[in-house]
Amino acid sequence: MLYINCPHCGMRSQNEFSYGGDASVKRPELGKEVSDQEWNNFVYNRKSLRGKHWELWQHLFGCRQWIKVERDTATHEIFSTLKANEEIS
């Protein structure tokens, strides 16, 4: 069982959260025209990261806020969490 330290609510079980993907992926700029190839790359062509990286999670059964979680995908160890609007250092 993983426990995630929600920056809004404190330590909670992973069962309260929903995984939202890689936090380093940049969405195409709103209002800007993008090609079909650029959109396909954004939606489908992503690397399966192994090791320590930042992810997005939503605290569905709590505050409902999105947060950033630094986690190792091989060991599932969680190193730190941030509010969604906080910058990754």
N, CA, C and O atoms as a CHARMM CRD file, in Angstrom:
* protein
*
  356
    1    1 MET  N      0.84700  -1.18100   0.00000 PROA 1      0.00000
    2    1 MET  CA     0.00000   0.00000   0.00000 PROA 1      0.00000
    3    1 MET  C      0.88900   1.24000   0.00000 PROA 1      0.00000
    4    1 MET  O      1.80900   1.34800   0.81000 PROA 1      0.00000
    5    2 LEU  N      0.61400   2.16600  -0.90200 PROA 2      0.00000
    6    2 LEU  CA     1.31700   3.44800  -0.92200 PROA 2      0.00000
    7    2 LEU  C      0.56800   4.45500  -0.06400 PROA 2      0.00000
    8    2 LEU  O     -0.65900   4.42200   0.03300 PROA 2      0.00000
    9    3 TYR  N      1.31800   5.33900   0.54900 PROA 3      0.00000
   10    3 TYR  CA     0.72700   6.46700   1.25700 PROA 3      0.00000
   11    3 TYR  C      1.28800   7.73400   0.63300 PROA 3      0.00000
   12    3 TYR  O      2.50000   7.87700   0.47200 PROA 3      0.00000
   13    4 ILE  N      0.39700   8.64700   0.28400 PROA 4      0.00000
   14    4 ILE  CA     0.77300   9.88600  -0.38200 PROA 4      0.00000
   15    4 ILE  C      0.48100  11.03700   0.55800 PROA 4      0.00000
   16    4 ILE  O     -0.61200  11.14400   1.11400 PROA 4      0.00000
   17    5 ASN  N      1.48000  11.90400   0.73000 PROA 5      0.00000
   18    5 ASN  CA     1.31300  13.07400   1.59100 PROA 5      0.00000
   19    5 ASN  C      0.69400  14.20100   0.76900 PROA 5      0.00000
   20    5 ASN  O      1.40400  14.92700   0.07300 PROA 5      0.00000
   21    6 CYS  N     -0.61200  14.34500   0.84800 PROA 6      0.00000
   22    6 CYS  CA    -1.31300  15.41500   0.13900 PROA 6      0.00000
   23    6 CYS  C     -0.91300  16.74700   0.78500 PROA 6      0.00000
   24    6 CYS  O     -1.04600  16.90200   1.99900 PROA 6      0.00000
   25    7 PRO  N     -0.42600  17.71400  -0.01000 PROA 7      0.00000
   26    7 PRO  CA    -0.03600  19.00800   0.56400 PROA 7      0.00000
   27    7 PRO  C     -1.20900  19.77300   1.18300 PROA 7      0.00000
   28    7 PRO  O     -1.00300  20.71000   1.95400 PROA 7      0.00000
   29    8 HSD  N     -2.44100  19.37100   0.84500 PROA 8      0.00000
   30    8 HSD  CA    -3.63600  20.03400   1.36100 PROA 8      0.00000
   31    8 HSD  C     -4.22000  19.31300   2.57900 PROA 8      0.00000
   32    8 HSD  O     -4.74400  19.95700   3.48800 PROA 8      0.00000
   33    9 CYS  N     -4.13100  17.96300   2.60000 PROA 9      0.00000
   34    9 CYS  CA    -4.83200  17.16000   3.60800 PROA 9      0.00000
   35    9 CYS  C     -3.92800  16.34400   4.52500 PROA 9      0.00000
   36    9 CYS  O     -4.37900  15.87900   5.57100 PROA 9      0.00000
   37   10 GLY  N     -2.67400  16.16100   4.15800 PROA 10     0.00000
   38   10 GLY  CA    -1.78400  15.31100   4.93500 PROA 10     0.00000
   39   10 GLY  C     -1.68900  13.90800   4.35500 PROA 10     0.00000
   40   10 GLY  O     -2.13300  13.66500   3.23300 PROA 10     0.00000
   41   11 MET  N     -1.11700  12.99200   5.11100 PROA 11     0.00000
   42   11 MET  CA    -0.86000  11.63000   4.66900 PROA 11     0.00000
   43   11 MET  C     -2.16800  10.86900   4.45400 PROA 11     0.00000
   44   11 MET  O     -3.02800  10.82400   5.33400 PROA 11     0.00000
   45   12 ARG  N     -2.30100  10.26600   3.25800 PROA 12     0.00000
   46   12 ARG  CA    -3.51100   9.51100   2.91000 PROA 12     0.00000
   47   12 ARG  C     -3.13100   8.25600   2.12300 PROA 12     0.00000
   48   12 ARG  O     -2.05100   8.18700   1.53500 PROA 12     0.00000
   49   13 SER  N     -4.02200   7.27000   2.11600 PROA 13     0.00000
   50   13 SER  CA    -3.84100   6.03800   1.35900 PROA 13     0.00000
   51   13 SER  C     -3.94600   6.32000  -0.14100 PROA 13     0.00000
   52   13 SER  O     -4.69000   7.20300  -0.56700 PROA 13     0.00000
   53   14 GLN  N     -3.19400   5.56300  -0.92600 PROA 14     0.00000
   54   14 GLN  CA    -3.25500   5.71100  -2.38500 PROA 14     0.00000
   55   14 GLN  C     -4.65800   5.46800  -2.92500 PROA 14     0.00000
   56   14 GLN  O     -4.98500   5.94200  -4.01400 PROA 14     0.00000
   57   15 ASN  N     -5.49400   4.73900  -2.18700 PROA 15     0.00000
   58   15 ASN  CA    -6.86100   4.44800  -2.64000 PROA 15     0.00000
   59   15 ASN  C     -7.70700   5.70600  -2.78800 PROA 15     0.00000
   60   15 ASN  O     -8.73800   5.68100  -3.45900 PROA 15     0.00000
   61   16 GLU  N     -7.28300   6.80900  -2.16800 PROA 16     0.00000
   62   16 GLU  CA    -8.02100   8.06100  -2.27200 PROA 16     0.00000
   63   16 GLU  C     -7.62600   8.86200  -3.51800 PROA 16     0.00000
   64   16 GLU  O     -8.25000   9.87900  -3.82200 PROA 16     0.00000
   65   17 PHE  N     -6.58900   8.40900  -4.24300 PROA 17     0.00000
   66   17 PHE  CA    -6.02500   9.16600  -5.34700 PROA 17     0.00000
   67   17 PHE  C     -6.22800   8.47300  -6.69000 PROA 17     0.00000
   68   17 PHE  O     -6.43300   7.26200  -6.76400 PROA 17     0.00000
   69   18 SER  N     -6.16400   9.27000  -7.73700 PROA 18     0.00000
   70   18 SER  CA    -6.20400   8.75600  -9.09800 PROA 18     0.00000
   71   18 SER  C     -4.97400   9.26900  -9.84400 PROA 18     0.00000
   72   18 SER  O     -4.67500  10.46300  -9.81500 PROA 18     0.00000
   73   19 TYR  N     -4.26300   8.35700 -10.51200 PROA 19     0.00000
   74   19 TYR  CA    -3.05700   8.70800 -11.25800 PROA 19     0.00000
   75   19 TYR  C     -3.42000   9.54200 -12.47900 PROA 19     0.00000
   76   19 TYR  O     -4.37600   9.22300 -13.18600 PROA 19     0.00000
   77   20 GLY  N     -2.66900  10.60300 -12.73200 PROA 20     0.00000
   78   20 GLY  CA    -2.97700  11.49200 -13.84500 PROA 20     0.00000
   79   20 GLY  C     -1.90800  11.58400 -14.91000 PROA 20     0.00000
   80   20 GLY  O     -2.07900  12.32700 -15.87600 PROA 20     0.00000
   81   21 GLY  N     -0.80200  10.85300 -14.77000 PROA 21     0.00000
   82   21 GLY  CA     0.21700  10.85900 -15.80600 PROA 21     0.00000
   83   21 GLY  C      1.49100  11.58500 -15.42200 PROA 21     0.00000
   84   21 GLY  O      1.66000  12.05700 -14.29800 PROA 21     0.00000
   85   22 ASP  N      2.37200  11.65400 -16.39200 PROA 22     0.00000
   86   22 ASP  CA     3.68800  12.26900 -16.24500 PROA 22     0.00000
   87   22 ASP  C      3.54200  13.78200 -16.11700 PROA 22     0.00000
   88   22 ASP  O      2.94000  14.42100 -16.97900 PROA 22     0.00000
   89   23 ALA  N      4.08800  14.35500 -15.05000 PROA 23     0.00000
   90   23 ALA  CA     3.95700  15.79900 -14.80600 PROA 23     0.00000
   91   23 ALA  C      4.86200  16.64000 -15.69200 PROA 23     0.00000
   92   23 ALA  O      4.70800  17.86000 -15.74100 PROA 23     0.00000
   93   24 SER  N      5.80200  16.01300 -16.39400 PROA 24     0.00000
   94   24 SER  CA     6.72200  16.78800 -17.23000 PROA 24     0.00000
   95   24 SER  C      6.19700  17.00000 -18.65400 PROA 24     0.00000
   96   24 SER  O      6.77500  17.77900 -19.41200 PROA 24     0.00000
   97   25 VAL  N      5.11800  16.32000 -19.02200 PROA 25     0.00000
   98   25 VAL  CA     4.55200  16.46500 -20.36300 PROA 25     0.00000
   99   25 VAL  C      3.90400  17.84200 -20.49300 PROA 25     0.00000
  100   25 VAL  O      3.08500  18.23700 -19.66400 PROA 25     0.00000
  101   26 LYS  N      4.28100  18.55600 -21.53400 PROA 26     0.00000
  102   26 LYS  CA     3.73300  19.89200 -21.76500 PROA 26     0.00000
  103   26 LYS  C      2.59900  19.82900 -22.78000 PROA 26     0.00000
  104   26 LYS  O      2.77700  19.36100 -23.90500 PROA 26     0.00000
  105   27 ARG  N      1.42700  20.31200 -22.36300 PROA 27     0.00000
  106   27 ARG  CA     0.26400  20.35400 -23.23600 PROA 27     0.00000
  107   27 ARG  C      0.47300  21.44100 -24.28900 PROA 27     0.00000
  108   27 ARG  O      1.06100  22.47900 -23.98500 PROA 27     0.00000
  109   28 PRO  N      0.00100  21.22300 -25.53000 PROA 28     0.00000
  110   28 PRO  CA     0.08800  22.28200 -26.54200 PROA 28     0.00000
  111   28 PRO  C     -0.60100  23.56000 -26.04600 PROA 28     0.00000
  112   28 PRO  O     -1.60000  23.50400 -25.32900 PROA 28     0.00000
  113   29 GLU  N     -0.05800  24.68700 -26.43500 PROA 29     0.00000
  114   29 GLU  CA    -0.56800  25.98200 -25.99700 PROA 29     0.00000
  115   29 GLU  C     -2.01900  26.18500 -26.43500 PROA 29     0.00000
  116   29 GLU  O     -2.36800  25.92200 -27.58600 PROA 29     0.00000
  117   30 LEU  N     -2.86500  26.65600 -25.50800 PROA 30     0.00000
  118   30 LEU  CA    -4.27000  26.90100 -25.82800 PROA 30     0.00000
  119   30 LEU  C     -4.39100  27.99900 -26.87500 PROA 30     0.00000
  120   30 LEU  O     -3.65400  28.98500 -26.83500 PROA 30     0.00000
  121   31 GLY  N     -5.31200  27.83000 -27.80200 PROA 31     0.00000
  122   31 GLY  CA    -5.56500  28.82200 -28.83500 PROA 31     0.00000
  123   31 GLY  C     -4.56900  28.78900 -29.98000 PROA 31     0.00000
  124   31 GLY  O     -4.70800  29.54400 -30.94200 PROA 31     0.00000
  125   32 LYS  N     -3.57200  27.93000 -29.89000 PROA 32     0.00000
  126   32 LYS  CA    -2.55800  27.82500 -30.93900 PROA 32     0.00000
  127   32 LYS  C     -2.91000  26.63500 -31.83500 PROA 32     0.00000
  128   32 LYS  O     -3.27800  25.56700 -31.34500 PROA 32     0.00000
  129   33 GLU  N     -2.79500  26.82500 -33.12900 PROA 33     0.00000
  130   33 GLU  CA    -3.06600  25.74700 -34.08500 PROA 33     0.00000
  131   33 GLU  C     -1.94000  24.71400 -34.00300 PROA 33     0.00000
  132   33 GLU  O     -0.76100  25.06600 -34.05900 PROA 33     0.00000
  133   34 VAL  N     -2.31200  23.43300 -33.86900 PROA 34     0.00000
  134   34 VAL  CA    -1.31900  22.35000 -33.85300 PROA 34     0.00000
  135   34 VAL  C     -1.66400  21.35100 -34.94900 PROA 34     0.00000
  136   34 VAL  O     -2.83100  21.15000 -35.28300 PROA 34     0.00000
  137   35 SER  N     -0.63600  20.73700 -35.49500 PROA 35     0.00000
  138   35 SER  CA    -0.85000  19.74400 -36.55500 PROA 35     0.00000
  139   35 SER  C     -1.36300  18.44600 -35.95100 PROA 35     0.00000
  140   35 SER  O     -1.26000  18.22400 -34.74400 PROA 35     0.00000
  141   36 ASP  N     -1.91100  17.59900 -36.79800 PROA 36     0.00000
  142   36 ASP  CA    -2.35900  16.27900 -36.33900 PROA 36     0.00000
  143   36 ASP  C     -1.19400  15.49000 -35.76100 PROA 36     0.00000
  144   36 ASP  O     -1.35300  14.78100 -34.76800 PROA 36     0.00000
  145   37 GLN  N     -0.01500  15.61400 -36.38600 PROA 37     0.00000
  146   37 GLN  CA     1.16300  14.89400 -35.89700 PROA 37     0.00000
  147   37 GLN  C      1.57700  15.38300 -34.51100 PROA 37     0.00000
  148   37 GLN  O      1.91800  14.57800 -33.64500 PROA 37     0.00000
  149   38 GLU  N      1.54900  16.70900 -34.29700 PROA 38     0.00000
  150   38 GLU  CA     1.88900  17.25200 -32.97100 PROA 38     0.00000
  151   38 GLU  C      0.89600  16.77200 -31.91600 PROA 38     0.00000
  152   38 GLU  O      1.28900  16.43700 -30.79900 PROA 38     0.00000
  153   39 TRP  N     -0.39100  16.73800 -32.26800 PROA 39     0.00000
  154   39 TRP  CA    -1.40800  16.28400 -31.32100 PROA 39     0.00000
  155   39 TRP  C     -1.23400  14.79900 -31.01000 PROA 39     0.00000
  156   39 TRP  O     -1.32000  14.39000 -29.85200 PROA 39     0.00000
  157   40 ASN  N     -0.98700  13.99000 -32.05000 PROA 40     0.00000
  158   40 ASN  CA    -0.73500  12.55800 -31.83600 PROA 40     0.00000
  159   40 ASN  C      0.46600  12.34500 -30.92800 PROA 40     0.00000
  160   40 ASN  O      0.43000  11.48800 -30.04400 PROA 40     0.00000
  161   41 ASN  N      1.53000  13.11600 -31.13500 PROA 41     0.00000
  162   41 ASN  CA     2.71000  12.98400 -30.28400 PROA 41     0.00000
  163   41 ASN  C      2.38100  13.32000 -28.83900 PROA 41     0.00000
  164   41 ASN  O      2.84800  12.64400 -27.92200 PROA 41     0.00000
  165   42 PHE  N      1.57200  14.37300 -28.62700 PROA 42     0.00000
  166   42 PHE  CA     1.18600  14.75700 -27.26700 PROA 42     0.00000
  167   42 PHE  C      0.34300  13.67200 -26.59200 PROA 42     0.00000
  168   42 PHE  O      0.57600  13.33700 -25.43100 PROA 42     0.00000
  169   43 VAL  N     -0.62600  13.12800 -27.31300 PROA 43     0.00000
  170   43 VAL  CA    -1.57100  12.17400 -26.71900 PROA 43     0.00000
  171   43 VAL  C     -1.00000  10.75800 -26.60900 PROA 43     0.00000
  172   43 VAL  O     -1.17400  10.10000 -25.58300 PROA 43     0.00000
  173   44 TYR  N     -0.32000  10.28400 -27.65700 PROA 44     0.00000
  174   44 TYR  CA     0.02300   8.86700 -27.72300 PROA 44     0.00000
  175   44 TYR  C      1.50700   8.52600 -27.60200 PROA 44     0.00000
  176   44 TYR  O      1.84600   7.47000 -27.06800 PROA 44     0.00000
  177   45 ASN  N      2.38200   9.37400 -28.07400 PROA 45     0.00000
  178   45 ASN  CA     3.80200   9.02000 -28.15500 PROA 45     0.00000
  179   45 ASN  C      4.56600   9.51600 -26.93900 PROA 45     0.00000
  180   45 ASN  O      5.14200  10.60400 -26.94000 PROA 45     0.00000
  181   46 ARG  N      4.55500   8.69000 -25.90600 PROA 46     0.00000
  182   46 ARG  CA     5.24400   9.02800 -24.66700 PROA 46     0.00000
  183   46 ARG  C      6.14600   7.87600 -24.25600 PROA 46     0.00000
  184   46 ARG  O      5.86700   6.70900 -24.53300 PROA 46     0.00000
  185   47 LYS  N      7.22800   8.23500 -23.59200 PROA 47     0.00000
  186   47 LYS  CA     8.14700   7.21200 -23.09300 PROA 47     0.00000
  187   47 LYS  C      7.59300   6.62200 -21.79700 PROA 47     0.00000
  188   47 LYS  O      6.98000   7.32600 -20.99500 PROA 47     0.00000
  189   48 SER  N      7.81400   5.33900 -21.60600 PROA 48     0.00000
  190   48 SER  CA     7.48700   4.69900 -20.33100 PROA 48     0.00000
  191   48 SER  C      8.69400   4.89300 -19.42800 PROA 48     0.00000
  192   48 SER  O      9.71000   4.20900 -19.55700 PROA 48     0.00000
  193   49 LEU  N      8.55900   5.83000 -18.52200 PROA 49     0.00000
  194   49 LEU  CA     9.69000   6.18200 -17.67400 PROA 49     0.00000
  195   49 LEU  C      9.90200   5.14700 -16.57700 PROA 49     0.00000
  196   49 LEU  O      8.94900   4.64600 -15.98000 PROA 49     0.00000
  197   50 ARG  N     11.15900   4.84100 -16.32800 PROA 50     0.00000
  198   50 ARG  CA    11.51600   3.92800 -15.24600 PROA 50     0.00000
  199   50 ARG  C     12.43300   4.68600 -14.30700 PROA 50     0.00000
  200   50 ARG  O     13.41300   5.30000 -14.72900 PROA 50     0.00000
  201   51 GLY  N     12.10300   4.63300 -13.04100 PROA 51     0.00000
  202   51 GLY  CA    12.91500   5.32100 -12.06100 PROA 51     0.00000
  203   51 GLY  C     12.19200   6.53000 -11.48600 PROA 51     0.00000
  204   51 GLY  O     10.96600   6.63200 -11.54500 PROA 51     0.00000
  205   52 LYS  N     12.97100   7.43100 -10.93600 PROA 52     0.00000
  206   52 LYS  CA    12.44000   8.58200 -10.20300 PROA 52     0.00000
  207   52 LYS  C     11.99600   9.68500 -11.17000 PROA 52     0.00000
  208   52 LYS  O     12.78200  10.14100 -12.00100 PROA 52     0.00000
  209   53 HSD  N     10.74300  10.10600 -11.06000 PROA 53     0.00000
  210   53 HSD  CA    10.24900  11.23600 -11.83900 PROA 53     0.00000
  211   53 HSD  C      8.97300  11.79900 -11.22200 PROA 53     0.00000
  212   53 HSD  O      8.42800  11.23000 -10.27600 PROA 53     0.00000
  213   54 TRP  N      8.50200  12.92000 -11.76500 PROA 54     0.00000
  214   54 TRP  CA     7.32200  13.60600 -11.24900 PROA 54     0.00000
  215   54 TRP  C      6.06700  13.15500 -11.98400 PROA 54     0.00000
  216   54 TRP  O      6.06100  13.00000 -13.20500 PROA 54     0.00000
  217   55 GLU  N      5.00000  12.94900 -11.20800 PROA 55     0.00000
  218   55 GLU  CA     3.70700  12.52100 -11.75200 PROA 55     0.00000
  219   55 GLU  C      2.59700  13.43600 -11.23300 PROA 55     0.00000
  220   55 GLU  O      2.75900  14.11500 -10.22000 PROA 55     0.00000
  221   56 LEU  N      1.48000  13.44100 -11.93800 PROA 56     0.00000
  222   56 LEU  CA     0.28700  14.14500 -11.47100 PROA 56     0.00000
  223   56 LEU  C     -0.67500  13.13500 -10.85900 PROA 56     0.00000
  224   56 LEU  O     -0.88800  12.05800 -11.41400 PROA 56     0.00000
  225   57 TRP  N     -1.25300  13.48400  -9.71900 PROA 57     0.00000
  226   57 TRP  CA    -2.25400  12.66600  -9.05300 PROA 57     0.00000
  227   57 TRP  C     -3.38500  13.58300  -8.60600 PROA 57     0.00000
  228   57 TRP  O     -3.15500  14.74000  -8.25500 PROA 57     0.00000
  229   58 GLN  N     -4.61000  13.05900  -8.62200 PROA 58     0.00000
  230   58 GLN  CA    -5.74100  13.82900  -8.10500 PROA 58     0.00000
  231   58 GLN  C     -6.26100  13.15500  -6.83600 PROA 58     0.00000
  232   58 GLN  O     -6.45600  11.94000  -6.80100 PROA 58     0.00000
  233   59 HSD  N     -6.48100  13.95500  -5.80400 PROA 59     0.00000
  234   59 HSD  CA    -6.99900  13.44300  -4.53400 PROA 59     0.00000
  235   59 HSD  C     -8.52900  13.36200  -4.63200 PROA 59     0.00000
  236   59 HSD  O     -9.24800  14.19600  -4.08100 PROA 59     0.00000
  237   60 LEU  N     -8.99900  12.34800  -5.33900 PROA 60     0.00000
  238   60 LEU  CA   -10.42900  12.19800  -5.64900 PROA 60     0.00000
  239   60 LEU  C    -11.31700  12.08100  -4.42500 PROA 60     0.00000
  240   60 LEU  O    -12.36900  12.71700  -4.35400 PROA 60     0.00000
  241   61 PHE  N    -10.90300  11.27800  -3.46700 PROA 61     0.00000
  242   61 PHE  CA   -11.75300  11.02500  -2.30100 PROA 61     0.00000
  243   61 PHE  C    -11.28900  11.83100  -1.09500 PROA 61     0.00000
  244   61 PHE  O    -11.32700  11.36500   0.04400 PROA 61     0.00000
  245   62 GLY  N    -10.85800  13.03000  -1.37400 PROA 62     0.00000
  246   62 GLY  CA   -10.40600  13.95700  -0.33700 PROA 62     0.00000
  247   62 GLY  C    -10.72600  15.36400  -0.80200 PROA 62     0.00000
  248   62 GLY  O    -11.88700  15.70200  -1.03300 PROA 62     0.00000
  249   63 CYS  N     -9.69200  16.18300  -0.93900 PROA 63     0.00000
  250   63 CYS  CA    -9.86600  17.59500  -1.30200 PROA 63     0.00000
  251   63 CYS  C    -10.13700  17.79900  -2.79100 PROA 63     0.00000
  252   63 CYS  O    -10.49100  18.90600  -3.19700 PROA 63     0.00000
  253   64 ARG  N     -9.97900  16.75900  -3.61800 PROA 64     0.00000
  254   64 ARG  CA   -10.19900  16.77800  -5.05700 PROA 64     0.00000
  255   64 ARG  C     -9.17200  17.62500  -5.82000 PROA 64     0.00000
  256   64 ARG  O     -9.35600  17.90900  -7.00400 PROA 64     0.00000
  257   65 GLN  N     -8.11000  18.02000  -5.15000 PROA 65     0.00000
  258   65 GLN  CA    -7.06900  18.83400  -5.77500 PROA 65     0.00000
  259   65 GLN  C     -6.07400  17.95900  -6.54300 PROA 65     0.00000
  260   65 GLN  O     -5.84600  16.80100  -6.19200 PROA 65     0.00000
  261   66 TRP  N     -5.48700  18.53800  -7.60000 PROA 66     0.00000
  262   66 TRP  CA    -4.38800  17.89900  -8.30900 PROA 66     0.00000
  263   66 TRP  C     -3.09700  18.22600  -7.58000 PROA 66     0.00000
  264   66 TRP  O     -2.90200  19.35100  -7.11900 PROA 66     0.00000
  265   67 ILE  N     -2.21000  17.23200  -7.47800 PROA 67     0.00000
  266   67 ILE  CA    -0.91000  17.43600  -6.84500 PROA 67     0.00000
  267   67 ILE  C      0.18200  16.80900  -7.71400 PROA 67     0.00000
  268   67 ILE  O     -0.10200  15.99400  -8.59200 PROA 67     0.00000
  269   68 LYS  N      1.42400  17.19600  -7.46100 PROA 68     0.00000
  270   68 LYS  CA     2.58400  16.59300  -8.11500 PROA 68     0.00000
  271   68 LYS  C      3.26100  15.67500  -7.11000 PROA 68     0.00000
  272   68 LYS  O      3.46500  16.04500  -5.95300 PROA 68     0.00000
  273   69 VAL  N      3.60600  14.47700  -7.56100 PROA 69     0.00000
  274   69 VAL  CA     4.22400  13.47200  -6.69900 PROA 69     0.00000
  275   69 VAL  C      5.52600  13.00900  -7.34700 PROA 69     0.00000
  276   69 VAL  O      5.53500  12.58700  -8.50400 PROA 69     0.00000
  277   70 GLU  N      6.61600  13.08900  -6.60100 PROA 70     0.00000
  278   70 GLU  CA     7.89400  12.57200  -7.08400 PROA 70     0.00000
  279   70 GLU  C      7.99500  11.12400  -6.60600 PROA 70     0.00000
  280   70 GLU  O      8.08000  10.85400  -5.40800 PROA 70     0.00000
  281   71 ARG  N      7.98300  10.18700  -7.58200 PROA 71     0.00000
  282   71 ARG  CA     7.89600   8.75700  -7.25000 PROA 71     0.00000
  283   71 ARG  C      8.85200   7.96400  -8.12600 PROA 71     0.00000
  284   71 ARG  O      9.10500   8.33100  -9.27400 PROA 71     0.00000
  285   72 ASP  N      9.37600   6.88500  -7.58700 PROA 72     0.00000
  286   72 ASP  CA    10.19600   5.94900  -8.35000 PROA 72     0.00000
  287   72 ASP  C      9.27600   4.85500  -8.87900 PROA 72     0.00000
  288   72 ASP  O      8.67000   4.12200  -8.09800 PROA 72     0.00000
  289   73 THR  N      9.16800   4.74300 -10.20000 PROA 73     0.00000
  290   73 THR  CA     8.24100   3.77200 -10.78900 PROA 73     0.00000
  291   73 THR  C      8.70600   2.33100 -10.62100 PROA 73     0.00000
  292   73 THR  O      7.90500   1.40600 -10.75800 PROA 73     0.00000
  293   74 ALA  N      9.98600   2.12700 -10.32600 PROA 74     0.00000
  294   74 ALA  CA    10.48700   0.76500 -10.13500 PROA 74     0.00000
  295   74 ALA  C     10.22700   0.27100  -8.72100 PROA 74     0.00000
  296   74 ALA  O      9.88300  -0.89300  -8.52000 PROA 74     0.00000
  297   75 THR  N     10.39200   1.15900  -7.73400 PROA 75     0.00000
  298   75 THR  CA    10.24800   0.74400  -6.33400 PROA 75     0.00000
  299   75 THR  C      8.96500   1.26400  -5.68900 PROA 75     0.00000
  300   75 THR  O      8.58700   0.80700  -4.61000 PROA 75     0.00000
  301   76 HSD  N      8.29800   2.20800  -6.33500 PROA 76     0.00000
  302   76 HSD  CA     7.08900   2.87700  -5.84200 PROA 76     0.00000
  303   76 HSD  C      7.34900   3.77700  -4.63400 PROA 76     0.00000
  304   76 HSD  O      6.40800   4.23400  -3.98500 PROA 76     0.00000
  305   77 GLU  N      8.61900   4.03100  -4.33400 PROA 77     0.00000
  306   77 GLU  CA     8.94800   4.92800  -3.23200 PROA 77     0.00000
  307   77 GLU  C      8.55500   6.35800  -3.60500 PROA 77     0.00000
  308   77 GLU  O      8.82400   6.81700  -4.71500 PROA 77     0.00000
  309   78 ILE  N      7.92000   7.05200  -2.66800 PROA 78     0.00000
  310   78 ILE  CA     7.52100   8.44200  -2.87200 PROA 78     0.00000
  311   78 ILE  C      8.51000   9.32300  -2.11500 PROA 78     0.00000
  312   78 ILE  O      8.75800   9.11900  -0.92600 PROA 78     0.00000
  313   79 PHE  N      9.07400  10.31100  -2.82300 PROA 79     0.00000
  314   79 PHE  CA    10.10600  11.17600  -2.25200 PROA 79     0.00000
  315   79 PHE  C      9.54400  12.50800  -1.77200 PROA 79     0.00000
  316   79 PHE  O      9.93300  12.99900  -0.71200 PROA 79     0.00000
  317   80 SER  N      8.63800  13.09200  -2.53700 PROA 80     0.00000
  318   80 SER  CA     8.07700  14.38600  -2.13700 PROA 80     0.00000
  319   80 SER  C      6.79300  14.65800  -2.90500 PROA 80     0.00000
  320   80 SER  O      6.50500  14.00500  -3.90800 PROA 80     0.00000
  321   81 THR  N      6.02600  15.62800  -2.42400 PROA 81     0.00000
  322   81 THR  CA     4.79800  16.05700  -3.08300 PROA 81     0.00000
  323   81 THR  C      4.74700  17.57500  -3.09700 PROA 81     0.00000
  324   81 THR  O      5.32300  18.24000  -2.23600 PROA 81     0.00000
  325   82 LEU  N      4.05200  18.10600  -4.08300 PROA 82     0.00000
  326   82 LEU  CA     3.85200  19.55600  -4.21900 PROA 82     0.00000
  327   82 LEU  C      2.42200  19.83400  -4.62200 PROA 82     0.00000
  328   82 LEU  O      1.74000  18.96600  -5.16600 PROA 82     0.00000
  329   83 LYS  N      1.96700  21.05000  -4.35400 PROA 83     0.00000
  330   83 LYS  CA     0.69500  21.49500  -4.90800 PROA 83     0.00000
  331   83 LYS  C      0.86900  21.61000  -6.41800 PROA 83     0.00000
  332   83 LYS  O      1.98400  21.82200  -6.89400 PROA 83     0.00000
  333   84 ALA  N     -0.20000  21.47500  -7.16800 PROA 84     0.00000
  334   84 ALA  CA    -0.12100  21.48000  -8.62800 PROA 84     0.00000
  335   84 ALA  C      0.48200  22.76800  -9.18400 PROA 84     0.00000
  336   84 ALA  O      1.13300  22.73900 -10.22900 PROA 84     0.00000
  337   85 ASN  N      0.27800  23.88900  -8.50600 PROA 85     0.00000
  338   85 ASN  CA     0.77300  25.16100  -9.02500 PROA 85     0.00000
  339   85 ASN  C      2.20500  25.47200  -8.58300 PROA 85     0.00000
  340   85 ASN  O      2.75100  26.50700  -8.96500 PROA 85     0.00000
  341   86 GLU  N      2.82200  24.59300  -7.78600 PROA 86     0.00000
  342   86 GLU  CA     4.19500  24.80200  -7.34700 PROA 86     0.00000
  343   86 GLU  C      5.17300  24.27300  -8.39200 PROA 86     0.00000
  344   86 GLU  O      4.93100  23.24500  -9.02500 PROA 86     0.00000
  345   87 GLU  N      6.27500  24.98700  -8.56200 PROA 87     0.00000
  346   87 GLU  CA     7.29700  24.60600  -9.53800 PROA 87     0.00000
  347   87 GLU  C      8.14500  23.45600  -9.02100 PROA 87     0.00000
  348   87 GLU  O      8.45600  23.37700  -7.83200 PROA 87     0.00000
  349   88 ILE  N      8.51100  22.57100  -9.93100 PROA 88     0.00000
  350   88 ILE  CA     9.41600  21.46000  -9.62600 PROA 88     0.00000
  351   88 ILE  C     10.82900  22.01600  -9.67500 PROA 88     0.00000
  352   88 ILE  O     11.21600  22.66200 -10.64900 PROA 88     0.00000
  353   89 SER  N     11.60000  21.76300  -8.62100 PROA 89     0.00000
  354   89 SER  CA    12.97700  22.30400  -8.60400 PROA 89     0.00000
  355   89 SER  C     13.96600  21.30900  -9.13800 PROA 89     0.00000
  356   89 SER  O     15.16100  21.59700  -9.19500 PROA 89     0.00000
